[in-house]
Amino acid sequence: MSVVPCYRYLTEAEVRFLNAAVERLIPSDESGAGAKEANVAYFIDQQLAGSWGVHGRCYRQGPWREGKPQQGYQSRLTPQEIYREAIREIDQHCTGRHGKVFAHLGADLQDEIIRELEAGTFEFQSIPSSLFFELLIRNTQEGFFSDPMYGGNKDKVGWRLIGFPGVPASNYDDHIDERNIPYRVEPVSILDIKNGSVELDSQGYPKHVLLKS
C-alpha cells in the first residue's frame, strides 16, 4: 500500500505548481523517473516547514543592503515567503496572459516561463525572478539526489540514475584496486537502515547487493 505524502506548508495549488515546475527541470524520460515522480515537491515542502524555511538559524535584523555575489543569500525574505509569493505571482501572470495557472499550461509555455525566471527577465513585484529560480533549481537537485529519509528521491531514482550506491559499505575493500569498472549495487539509504530493510555486517555497515549486468 502506497503512503500518501502529508504536506505541512504548501497548499494544494502550490504543490501542483511545484510538481509541474520540477518536472520541467528534471523530466522523466527513457533514462528513468523525473523530479515529480521522485517526490521533489514533497521534499521542498518538508524543508519549508522546518527551521530552514523560516531562516531559523540566520541573522534577520538588517540592515538590508545590496550584497555582492560572493556574499551569498542576501534577501530579507525567508524561503517560505519567497516560494509563496513567487508561486502566487507566476500563477497570476499565467492566468492573465494565458487564461490558466502554470500547472495547466503546455510544456512549451512552461519552459518559456522557466527560461524567463532563469534569465531574470520575469517581472516580479516582490523579488528578483532569478532569486526564485536559483532557489528552485537548487532545491530540486537536493530533493532528487538526497537520502529518501528527507522526503525526496523516492525509490532512490536519483541515485539509480547516476549509479550512486548510497551509504558506504565495508565491502568496498574488495573493489578498491579495480579501475574503470562501475560499482553497480542496489542503492542503500539511511532510511533503509532505519527500517531494517538491509542486512548489516558485524561493524554495522550495510551489505551491498551487486546488480546483475
CYANA upper distance limits for C-alpha pairs under 8 A (distance plus 0.5 A):
  5 PRO  CA     42 TYR  CA      7.39
  7 TYR  CA     11 THR  CA      8.45
  7 TYR  CA     42 TYR  CA      7.13
  7 TYR  CA     45 ASP  CA      6.81
  7 TYR  CA     46 GLN  CA      7.72
  8 ARG  CA     45 ASP  CA      7.04
  8 ARG  CA     46 GLN  CA      7.18
  8 ARG  CA     49 ALA  CA      6.43
  9 TYR  CA     45 ASP  CA      6.41
  9 TYR  CA     46 GLN  CA      8.06
  9 TYR  CA     48 LEU  CA      7.16
  9 TYR  CA     49 ALA  CA      5.90
 10 LEU  CA     14 GLU  CA      6.20
 10 LEU  CA     15 VAL  CA      6.66
 10 LEU  CA     45 ASP  CA      6.48
 11 THR  CA     15 VAL  CA      6.70
 12 GLU  CA     16 ARG  CA      6.78
 13 ALA  CA     17 PHE  CA      6.83
 14 GLU  CA     18 LEU  CA      6.70
 14 GLU  CA     84 ARG  CA      8.18
 14 GLU  CA     87 ILE  CA      7.21
 15 VAL  CA     19 ASN  CA      6.53
 15 VAL  CA     41 ALA  CA      6.91
 16 ARG  CA     20 ALA  CA      6.74
 16 ARG  CA    103 ALA  CA      6.45
 17 PHE  CA     21 ALA  CA      6.59
 17 PHE  CA     87 ILE  CA      7.69
 17 PHE  CA    102 PHE  CA      6.80
 17 PHE  CA    103 ALA  CA      5.52
 18 LEU  CA     22 VAL  CA      6.39
 18 LEU  CA     41 ALA  CA      6.19
 19 ASN  CA     23 GLU  CA      6.58
 19 ASN  CA     35 ALA  CA      8.40
 19 ASN  CA     36 LYS  CA      5.82
 19 ASN  CA     40 VAL  CA      8.18
 19 ASN  CA     41 ALA  CA      6.36
 19 ASN  CA    103 ALA  CA      8.32
 20 ALA  CA     24 ARG  CA      7.14
 20 ALA  CA     36 LYS  CA      7.97
 20 ALA  CA    102 PHE  CA      8.14
 20 ALA  CA    103 ALA  CA      5.80
 21 ALA  CA     25 LEU  CA      7.02
 21 ALA  CA    103 ALA  CA      8.13
 21 ALA  CA    110 GLN  CA      8.01
 21 ALA  CA    114 ILE  CA      8.34
 22 VAL  CA     26 ILE  CA      6.53
 22 VAL  CA     27 PRO  CA      8.01
 22 VAL  CA     35 ALA  CA      6.13
 22 VAL  CA     36 LYS  CA      6.66
 22 VAL  CA     40 VAL  CA      7.78
 22 VAL  CA     41 ALA  CA      8.02
 22 VAL  CA    140 THR  CA      6.86
 23 GLU  CA     27 PRO  CA      5.16
 23 GLU  CA     28 SER  CA      7.73
 23 GLU  CA     34 GLY  CA      6.77
 23 GLU  CA     35 ALA  CA      6.00
 23 GLU  CA     36 LYS  CA      5.74
 24 ARG  CA    107 ALA  CA      7.94
 24 ARG  CA    110 GLN  CA      8.00
 24 ARG  CA    111 ASP  CA      7.22
 25 LEU  CA     35 ALA  CA      8.12
 25 LEU  CA    137 ILE  CA      7.84
 25 LEU  CA    140 THR  CA      8.28
 26 ILE  CA     34 GLY  CA      5.76
 26 ILE  CA     35 ALA  CA      5.79
 27 PRO  CA     33 ALA  CA      7.84
 27 PRO  CA     34 GLY  CA      5.03
 27 PRO  CA     35 ALA  CA      6.92
 27 PRO  CA     36 LYS  CA      8.22
 28 SER  CA     32 GLY  CA      6.32
 28 SER  CA     33 ALA  CA      4.95
 28 SER  CA     34 GLY  CA      4.36
 28 SER  CA     35 ALA  CA      7.86
 28 SER  CA     37 GLU  CA      8.39
 29 ASP  CA     33 ALA  CA      7.11
 29 ASP  CA     34 GLY  CA      7.77
 31 SER  CA    161 LEU  CA      7.49
 32 GLY  CA    157 VAL  CA      7.78
 32 GLY  CA    161 LEU  CA      7.35
 33 ALA  CA     37 GLU  CA      6.36
 33 ALA  CA     38 ALA  CA      7.46
 33 ALA  CA    157 VAL  CA      6.97
 34 GLY  CA     38 ALA  CA      6.76
 34 GLY  CA    157 VAL  CA      8.48
 35 ALA  CA     39 ASN  CA      7.00
 35 ALA  CA     40 VAL  CA      6.00
 35 ALA  CA    140 THR  CA      7.65
 35 ALA  CA    143 GLY  CA      8.33
 35 ALA  CA    144 PHE  CA      6.46
 35 ALA  CA    153 ASN  CA      8.42
 36 LYS  CA     40 VAL  CA      6.46
 36 LYS  CA     41 ALA  CA      7.48
 37 GLU  CA    154 LYS  CA      7.74
 38 ALA  CA    143 GLY  CA      8.32
 38 ALA  CA    144 PHE  CA      6.77
 38 ALA  CA    152 GLY  CA      6.21
 38 ALA  CA    153 ASN  CA      5.21
 38 ALA  CA    154 LYS  CA      4.99
 38 ALA  CA    155 ASP  CA      7.86
 38 ALA  CA    156 LYS  CA      8.29
 38 ALA  CA    157 VAL  CA      7.04
 38 ALA  CA    158 GLY  CA      8.14
 39 ASN  CA     43 PHE  CA      6.93
 39 ASN  CA    143 GLY  CA      8.13
 39 ASN  CA    144 PHE  CA      8.45
 39 ASN  CA    151 GLY  CA      7.40
 39 ASN  CA    152 GLY  CA      5.40
 39 ASN  CA    153 ASN  CA      7.03
 39 ASN  CA    154 LYS  CA      6.54
 40 VAL  CA     44 ILE  CA      6.74
 40 VAL  CA    140 THR  CA      6.66
 40 VAL  CA    143 GLY  CA      5.36
 40 VAL  CA    144 PHE  CA      6.56
 40 VAL  CA    151 GLY  CA      8.01
 40 VAL  CA    152 GLY  CA      5.42
 40 VAL  CA    153 ASN  CA      7.44
 41 ALA  CA     45 ASP  CA      6.71
 41 ALA  CA    140 THR  CA      8.46
 41 ALA  CA    143 GLY  CA      8.40
 41 ALA  CA    152 GLY  CA      8.26
 42 TYR  CA     46 GLN  CA      6.76
 42 TYR  CA    151 GLY  CA      6.59
 42 TYR  CA    152 GLY  CA      7.05
 43 PHE  CA     47 GLN  CA      6.94
 43 PHE  CA    143 GLY  CA      6.02
 43 PHE  CA    150 TYR  CA      6.74
 43 PHE  CA    151 GLY  CA      5.07
 43 PHE  CA    152 GLY  CA      5.22
 44 ILE  CA     48 LEU  CA      6.64
 44 ILE  CA    139 ASN  CA      7.02
 44 ILE  CA    140 THR  CA      8.16
 44 ILE  CA    143 GLY  CA      7.41
 45 ASP  CA     49 ALA  CA      6.61
 46 GLN  CA     50 GLY  CA      6.96
 46 GLN  CA    150 TYR  CA      8.03
 46 GLN  CA    151 GLY  CA      7.64
 47 GLN  CA     51 SER  CA      8.10
 47 GLN  CA     52 TRP  CA      6.71
 47 GLN  CA     53 GLY  CA      6.48
 48 LEU  CA     52 TRP  CA      6.86
 48 LEU  CA     53 GLY  CA      4.31
 48 LEU  CA     54 VAL  CA      7.75
 48 LEU  CA     79 PRO  CA      7.22
 48 LEU  CA     80 GLN  CA      6.16
 49 ALA  CA     53 GLY  CA      6.30
 49 ALA  CA     54 VAL  CA      8.47
 49 ALA  CA     80 GLN  CA      8.42
 50 GLY  CA     54 VAL  CA      7.76
 51 SER  CA     55 HIS  CA      6.57
 51 SER  CA     56 GLY  CA      5.31
 51 SER  CA     57 ARG  CA      7.80
 52 TRP  CA     56 GLY  CA      6.54
 52 TRP  CA     57 ARG  CA      7.99
 52 TRP  CA     79 PRO  CA      7.98
 53 GLY  CA     78 THR  CA      6.82
 53 GLY  CA     79 PRO  CA      5.54
 53 GLY  CA     80 GLN  CA      5.59
 54 VAL  CA     78 THR  CA      5.74
 54 VAL  CA     79 PRO  CA      6.98
 54 VAL  CA     80 GLN  CA      6.71
 55 HIS  CA     78 THR  CA      6.35
 55 HIS  CA     79 PRO  CA      7.87
 60 ARG  CA     76 ARG  CA      7.29
 62 GLY  CA     76 ARG  CA      8.18
 64 TRP  CA     74 GLN  CA      8.24
 64 TRP  CA     75 SER  CA      8.21
 64 TRP  CA     76 ARG  CA      7.34
 66 GLU  CA     74 GLN  CA      7.90
 67 GLY  CA     71 GLN  CA      6.83
 67 GLY  CA     72 GLY  CA      8.33
 67 GLY  CA     74 GLN  CA      6.59
 68 LYS  CA     72 GLY  CA      7.96
 77 LEU  CA     81 GLU  CA      6.35
 77 LEU  CA     82 ILE  CA      6.73
 78 THR  CA     82 ILE  CA      6.72
 79 PRO  CA     83 TYR  CA      6.61
 80 GLN  CA     84 ARG  CA      6.71
 81 GLU  CA     85 GLU  CA      6.48
 82 ILE  CA     86 ALA  CA      6.31
 82 ILE  CA    127 ILE  CA      8.13
 82 ILE  CA    132 PHE  CA      7.26
 83 TYR  CA     87 ILE  CA      6.46
 83 TYR  CA    132 PHE  CA      7.76
 84 ARG  CA     88 ARG  CA      6.70
 85 GLU  CA     89 GLU  CA      6.69
 85 GLU  CA    126 SER  CA      7.94
 86 ALA  CA     90 ILE  CA      6.56
 86 ALA  CA    124 PHE  CA      7.95
 86 ALA  CA    127 ILE  CA      8.27
 86 ALA  CA    129 SER  CA      8.46
 86 ALA  CA    132 PHE  CA      7.41
 87 ILE  CA     91 ASP  CA      6.57
 88 ARG  CA     92 GLN  CA      6.57
 89 GLU  CA     93 HIS  CA      6.54
 89 GLU  CA    124 PHE  CA      7.31
 90 ILE  CA     94 CYS  CA      6.64
 90 ILE  CA    101 VAL  CA      8.41
 90 ILE  CA    102 PHE  CA      7.58
 91 ASP  CA     95 THR  CA      6.53
 91 ASP  CA    100 LYS  CA      8.24
 91 ASP  CA    101 VAL  CA      5.18
 91 ASP  CA    102 PHE  CA      6.01
 92 GLN  CA     96 GLY  CA      6.70
 92 GLN  CA    101 VAL  CA      7.57
 93 HIS  CA     97 ARG  CA      6.63
 94 CYS  CA     98 HIS  CA      5.85
 94 CYS  CA     99 GLY  CA      7.10
 94 CYS  CA    100 LYS  CA      6.38
 94 CYS  CA    101 VAL  CA      5.78
 94 CYS  CA    102 PHE  CA      6.39
 95 THR  CA     99 GLY  CA      4.72
 95 THR  CA    100 LYS  CA      4.95
 95 THR  CA    101 VAL  CA      5.66
 95 THR  CA    102 PHE  CA      8.34
 96 GLY  CA    100 LYS  CA      8.31
100 LYS  CA    104 HIS  CA      6.48
100 LYS  CA    105 LEU  CA      6.95
101 VAL  CA    105 LEU  CA      7.29
102 PHE  CA    110 GLN  CA      7.16
105 LEU  CA    109 LEU  CA      6.77
105 LEU  CA    110 GLN  CA      6.79
106 GLY  CA    110 GLN  CA      6.77
107 ALA  CA    111 ASP  CA      6.57
108 ASP  CA    112 GLU  CA      6.74
109 LEU  CA    113 ILE  CA      6.82
110 GLN  CA    114 ILE  CA      6.74
111 ASP  CA    115 ARG  CA      6.62
112 GLU  CA    116 GLU  CA      6.90
113 ILE  CA    117 LEU  CA      6.81
113 ILE  CA    122 PHE  CA      8.03
114 ILE  CA    118 GLU  CA      6.72
114 ILE  CA    133 PHE  CA      8.24
115 ARG  CA    119 ALA  CA      6.62
116 GLU  CA    120 GLY  CA      6.51
116 GLU  CA    121 THR  CA      5.63
116 GLU  CA    122 PHE  CA      5.59
116 GLU  CA    129 SER  CA      8.48
117 LEU  CA    121 THR  CA      6.79
117 LEU  CA    122 PHE  CA      5.82
117 LEU  CA    129 SER  CA      5.55
117 LEU  CA    130 SER  CA      5.98
117 LEU  CA    132 PHE  CA      7.98
117 LEU  CA    133 PHE  CA      6.19
118 GLU  CA    129 SER  CA      7.70
118 GLU  CA    130 SER  CA      5.76
118 GLU  CA    133 PHE  CA      6.07
118 GLU  CA    134 GLU  CA      7.92
119 ALA  CA    130 SER  CA      6.92
120 GLY  CA    128 PRO  CA      7.10
120 GLY  CA    129 SER  CA      5.50
120 GLY  CA    130 SER  CA      4.98
121 THR  CA    129 SER  CA      7.47
121 THR  CA    130 SER  CA      8.49
122 PHE  CA    129 SER  CA      6.23
123 GLU  CA    128 PRO  CA      8.09
123 GLU  CA    129 SER  CA      7.25
124 PHE  CA    128 PRO  CA      6.85
124 PHE  CA    129 SER  CA      6.69
127 ILE  CA    131 LEU  CA      7.60
127 ILE  CA    132 PHE  CA      8.18
128 PRO  CA    132 PHE  CA      7.57
129 SER  CA    133 PHE  CA      6.85
130 SER  CA    134 GLU  CA      6.51
131 LEU  CA    135 LEU  CA      6.81
132 PHE  CA    136 LEU  CA      6.53
133 PHE  CA    137 ILE  CA      6.48
134 GLU  CA    138 ARG  CA      6.58
135 LEU  CA    139 ASN  CA      6.57
136 LEU  CA    140 THR  CA      6.48
137 ILE  CA    141 GLN  CA      6.72
138 ARG  CA    142 GLU  CA      6.69
139 ASN  CA    143 GLY  CA      6.49
140 THR  CA    144 PHE  CA      6.61
141 GLN  CA    145 PHE  CA      6.69
142 GLU  CA    146 SER  CA      5.97
143 GLY  CA    150 TYR  CA      8.44
143 GLY  CA    151 GLY  CA      8.03
143 GLY  CA    152 GLY  CA      5.27
143 GLY  CA    153 ASN  CA      6.55
144 PHE  CA    152 GLY  CA      6.48
144 PHE  CA    153 ASN  CA      5.22
144 PHE  CA    157 VAL  CA      8.19
144 PHE  CA    158 GLY  CA      5.90
145 PHE  CA    152 GLY  CA      8.23
145 PHE  CA    153 ASN  CA      6.32
145 PHE  CA    156 LYS  CA      8.38
145 PHE  CA    158 GLY  CA      5.59
145 PHE  CA    159 TRP  CA      6.80
146 SER  CA    150 TYR  CA      7.59
146 SER  CA    152 GLY  CA      7.25
146 SER  CA    153 ASN  CA      6.75
147 ASP  CA    151 GLY  CA      8.46
147 ASP  CA    152 GLY  CA      7.81
147 ASP  CA    153 ASN  CA      7.19
147 ASP  CA    156 LYS  CA      8.25
147 ASP  CA    166 GLY  CA      8.45
147 ASP  CA    189 SER  CA      6.42
147 ASP  CA    190 ILE  CA      7.21
147 ASP  CA    191 LEU  CA      8.04
148 PRO  CA    152 GLY  CA      5.76
148 PRO  CA    153 ASN  CA      5.67
148 PRO  CA    154 LYS  CA      6.48
148 PRO  CA    155 ASP  CA      8.07
148 PRO  CA    156 LYS  CA      7.18
148 PRO  CA    189 SER  CA      7.27
148 PRO  CA    190 ILE  CA      8.24
148 PRO  CA    191 LEU  CA      7.04
149 MET  CA    189 SER  CA      8.18
149 MET  CA    190 ILE  CA      7.18
149 MET  CA    191 LEU  CA      5.61
153 ASN  CA    157 VAL  CA      6.30
153 ASN  CA    158 GLY  CA      6.28
153 ASN  CA    159 TRP  CA      8.26
156 LYS  CA    160 ARG  CA      6.67
156 LYS  CA    187 PRO  CA      7.60
156 LYS  CA    189 SER  CA      8.48
157 VAL  CA    161 LEU  CA      6.60
158 GLY  CA    162 ILE  CA      7.24
159 TRP  CA    163 GLY  CA      6.23
159 TRP  CA    164 PHE  CA      5.27
159 TRP  CA    165 PRO  CA      7.51
159 TRP  CA    166 GLY  CA      7.80
159 TRP  CA    187 PRO  CA      7.41
160 ARG  CA    164 PHE  CA      6.87
160 ARG  CA    187 PRO  CA      7.57
163 GLY  CA    183 TYR  CA      8.17
163 GLY  CA    184 ARG  CA      7.04
163 GLY  CA    185 VAL  CA      8.44
164 PHE  CA    187 PRO  CA      7.18
165 PRO  CA    183 TYR  CA      8.23
165 PRO  CA    184 ARG  CA      7.87
165 PRO  CA    185 VAL  CA      6.54
165 PRO  CA    186 GLU  CA      7.13
165 PRO  CA    187 PRO  CA      4.85
165 PRO  CA    188 VAL  CA      6.81
166 GLY  CA    187 PRO  CA      5.69
166 GLY  CA    188 VAL  CA      5.41
166 GLY  CA    189 SER  CA      6.08
167 VAL  CA    187 PRO  CA      8.20
167 VAL  CA    188 VAL  CA      6.05
167 VAL  CA    189 SER  CA      6.28
167 VAL  CA    190 ILE  CA      7.24
167 VAL  CA    206 PRO  CA      7.84
168 PRO  CA    172 TYR  CA      8.25
168 PRO  CA    205 TYR  CA      7.56
168 PRO  CA    206 PRO  CA      7.77
169 ALA  CA    205 TYR  CA      5.75
169 ALA  CA    206 PRO  CA      5.90
169 ALA  CA    207 LYS  CA      6.63
169 ALA  CA    208 HIS  CA      6.93
170 SER  CA    205 TYR  CA      6.52
170 SER  CA    206 PRO  CA      8.10
170 SER  CA    207 LYS  CA      8.07
171 ASN  CA    175 HIS  CA      8.08
171 ASN  CA    207 LYS  CA      7.75
171 ASN  CA    208 HIS  CA      8.01
172 TYR  CA    176 ILE  CA      6.69
184 ARG  CA    210 LEU  CA      6.46
184 ARG  CA    211 LEU  CA      6.14
185 VAL  CA    208 HIS  CA      6.61
185 VAL  CA    209 VAL  CA      5.87
185 VAL  CA    210 LEU  CA      4.74
185 VAL  CA    211 LEU  CA      5.48
186 GLU  CA    208 HIS  CA      7.05
186 GLU  CA    209 VAL  CA      6.09
186 GLU  CA    210 LEU  CA      6.93
186 GLU  CA    211 LEU  CA      6.83
187 PRO  CA    208 HIS  CA      8.10
188 VAL  CA    192 ASP  CA      6.73
188 VAL  CA    193 ILE  CA      8.19
188 VAL  CA    198 VAL  CA      8.08
188 VAL  CA    206 PRO  CA      7.92
188 VAL  CA    208 HIS  CA      7.87
189 SER  CA    193 ILE  CA      7.21
190 ILE  CA    194 LYS  CA      6.75
191 LEU  CA    195 ASN  CA      6.51
192 ASP  CA    196 GLY  CA      6.60
192 ASP  CA    197 SER  CA      5.73
192 ASP  CA    198 VAL  CA      6.61
193 ILE  CA    197 SER  CA      6.75
193 ILE  CA    198 VAL  CA      6.49
193 ILE  CA    206 PRO  CA      8.04
198 VAL  CA    206 PRO  CA      6.99
198 VAL  CA    207 LYS  CA      7.73
199 GLU  CA    206 PRO  CA      6.34
199 GLU  CA    207 LYS  CA      6.24
200 LEU  CA    204 GLY  CA      5.78
200 LEU  CA    205 TYR  CA      5.75
200 LEU  CA    206 PRO  CA      4.80
200 LEU  CA    207 LYS  CA      6.04
201 ASP  CA    205 TYR  CA      5.94
201 ASP  CA    206 PRO  CA      6.75
201 ASP  CA    207 LYS  CA      6.80
